[in-house]
Amino acid sequence: MSESIKVGEKIQSLREQKNITREELSERSGLSLEQVAAIEENATLPSLAPLIKIARVLGVRLGTFLDDNDELGPVVSRKADKTGGISFSNSGTESRKSMEYYSLAKSKAGRHIEPFVIQVQPCAEKDFILSSHEGEEFIYVLGGKIEINYGKEIYLLEEGDSIFYDSIVEHHVHADCKEGAKILAVVYTPF
């Protein structure tokens, strides 16, 4: 079973445990009923923004959708453990795979930050759908080049560059259209 299927199943299971209908989840999260259904049924690869909105409605941290473990002490992430990443699209409605996320703290209980190494595929288009969510993001480029549309600004980052921003401002992260990129991203979402 792929990680994206597990994410949809976890969302549906948590929603049902809390006696929340898809319609209620849609209304409370601001997502369309079609988006919620597509995420739960694995018909689309969600971006982080809709997942964060769903997590807030369900009263869980974002990492709940991405892991099963609850380690209270320090968590070490080994290079050899970075296999089988989780795929998300870069917009809430598209089903293309554009980013492969490798969690660096998937077994840490009670965390409010989500650190990832992300392999970003070369972009296939220039019409990006910006999204927003509560919290902050930090991105450090490990390799390649990325472009970040942030509000009305565009930031180009190369290997060794970083950016820290409020994610409530509409934004979109994508790689150069000719080559992919590898980034370290830390996402903070208030709970």
Long-range contacts (C-beta under 8 A, 24 or more apart in sequence): 2-87, 3-66, 3-84, 3-85, 3-86, 3-87, 4-42, 4-45, 4-86, 4-87, 4-88, 5-42, 7-39, 7-42, 7-46, 7-51, 7-65, 7-66, 7-86, 8-39, 8-40, 8-41, 8-42, 9-40, 10-64, 10-65, 11-39, 11-40, 11-54, 11-58, 11-65, 12-40, 14-58, 14-60, 14-64, 15-40, 15-58, 18-58, 18-59, 20-57, 20-58, 25-54, 25-57, 25-58, 28-57, 29-53, 29-54, 29-56, 29-57, 31-92, 35-92, 35-93, 38-95, 43-95, 44-89, 44-93, 44-94, 44-95, 45-87, 45-88, 45-89, 45-94, 45-95, 45-96, 45-97, 46-88, 46-89, 46-92, 47-88, 47-89, 47-90, 47-91, 47-92, 47-131, 48-88, 48-133, 48-187, 49-92, 49-131, 49-132, 49-133, 50-92, 50-131, 51-88, 52-133, 52-134, 52-135, 52-189, 53-133, 55-189, 56-134, 56-189, 61-110, 61-111, 61-112, 61-189, 61-191, 62-114, 62-187, 62-189, 63-103, 63-105, 63-106, 63-108, 63-111, 63-114, 66-101, 66-103, 66-106, 66-114, 67-103, 67-106, 67-107, 69-106, 69-107, 69-109, 70-107, 70-109, 70-110, 71-107, 71-108, 71-109, 72-109, 72-110, 75-105, 75-106, 75-107, 75-108, 77-103, 77-104, 77-105, 82-117, 85-119, 90-128, 90-172, 90-173, 90-174, 91-128, 91-129, 91-131, 91-172, 92-129, 92-131, 93-129, 94-129, 96-124, 97-121, 98-123, 98-124, 98-174, 112-188, 112-189, 112-190, 112-191, 113-186, 113-187, 113-188, 114-186, 114-187, 114-188, 114-189, 115-184, 115-185, 115-186, 116-184, 116-185, 116-186, 116-187, 117-142, 117-182, 117-183, 117-184, 117-185, 118-182, 118-183, 118-184, 118-185, 119-180, 119-181, 119-182, 120-144, 120-146, 120-173, 120-174, 120-175, 120-180, 120-181, 120-182, 120-183, 121-175, 121-180, 122-175, 122-176, 122-177, 122-178, 122-179, 122-180, 123-174, 123-175, 123-176, 123-177, 124-177, 126-177, 128-172, 128-174, 129-172, 130-170, 130-171, 130-172, 131-170, 131-171, 131-172, 132-167, 132-168, 132-169, 132-170, 132-171, 133-167, 133-168, 133-189, 134-167, 134-168, 134-189, 134-190, 135-166, 135-167, 135-168, 135-187, 135-188, 135-189, 135-190, 136-164, 136-165, 136-166, 136-167, 136-187, 136-188, 137-164, 137-165, 137-167, 137-171, 137-185, 137-186, 137-187, 137-188, 138-162, 138-163, 138-164, 138-185, 138-186, 139-163, 139-164, 139-173, 139-183, 139-184, 139-185, 139-186, 140-183, 140-184, 140-185, 141-181, 141-182, 141-183, 142-181, 142-182, 142-183, 142-184, 143-181, 143-182, 144-175, 144-176, 144-179, 144-180, 144-181, 144-182, 145-175, 145-176, 145-179, 145-181, 146-173, 146-174, 146-175, 146-176, 146-181, 146-183, 147-173, 147-174, 147-175, 147-176, 148-172, 148-173
